[in-house]
Amino acid sequence: MAKYIVSVDKDLEDVVPAYLETRRKELPELFALHSAGDLESLRKNGHKLSGSGGGYGFDRISELGRQIETLALAGDSAGVAARLAELKDYVENVDVVYQ
């Protein structure tokens, strides 16, 4: 059972599955960047996430992206790791309801 249920406009039904799949596929890269200590690349990725999630109805992805961007800029590696774990949990457990 999904932990997160998100209502999305039915007009986005053709693009939302691909958007979420892209987010899932990029997770290993994000975790690898963190393991490598590449906070600058994580900051850039966080910025991209913050700009994309809301457009598809996933405000939580945008929120986590903003937090990743801010924490990476501040050099808070542990904070970034926590947000990446939250992002992973979210994209792997979200259920979309089209309205």
N, C-alpha and C positions, 0 to 999 in steps of 0.2 A: 504494500500500500504506500502511495506517495506521501511524503511528509509535507509537501508544498503544493498547493493548488492555485493556479493562476488563470484568471479569466482573460482571454485574448480575443480581439475582434476577429470574427470569422473571415474577414477579408485577408487576414494574414495567414490563413491555414496552409497555404502553399509554401510559405517561406519559413515559418517558425520551426518545423522539424529540422531543417537544414541548419538554421541558426544555432539551435541547441546542440546538434551533433558537432558543429564546428567548435563550440565552447568545450564540449567533452573531449574532443580530439586534441585541443591545445593544452589541456591540463598537464600532461607529462612534460611538455616543454616549459611550462610555467614553474613546475616543481624543480626541473633541472636548472633553470635560471636561478632559482632560490638556492639550490645546493651549491651552485658555482659562485654565489655571492654577488650576482649581477643585479644589483638593486636598480640601476639605471634602466635596464631593459624591462624590469618588472614595473618600474614607474610608467614607462611608455605603454606597456600592455594594460596596466591599470587605467590609464587615460583612455585608451581605445574602448575598454569595457564600459567605462563610465559613460561614454558617448553612444554606445550601441544598445545596451539593454532596454532602456525605456522606450526606444522606438519600436521594439517588438513586444512591449508589454511586460518586460521583466525588470521592474524597478529595482529589485534586489540585486541583480547583476550590476546595474549601474552604481548602486550604493556601495557594493563590495569593490568595484573598480575604483571608485573615488577613494575609498579607504586604503586600498593597495597603493595607489598613486601617492597619497599623502604620507603613508608610513614608509614607503620606499624612499621618498624624498628626505624624510627625517632620519633615514638610516636605521629604522626599527625593523631589523630582520625577523625577530620573533613575532612582531605584530603582523608583518607580511605573511609569515607562515600560517598564522592563525586564520587570516582572511582567505588565504588560498585553500585551507582545509574547509572553510565555510562555503567557498565557491564550489569546490568539488562536491560536497554534500548536497548543495542546492541543485546543481545541474544534473546530478545523478538521481535525484529524487523528486524532481518537479513533474507535476502532471498538469497538462494544459486542457482547459475547457474553453471551447470556442463558442462565442455568443454573437 
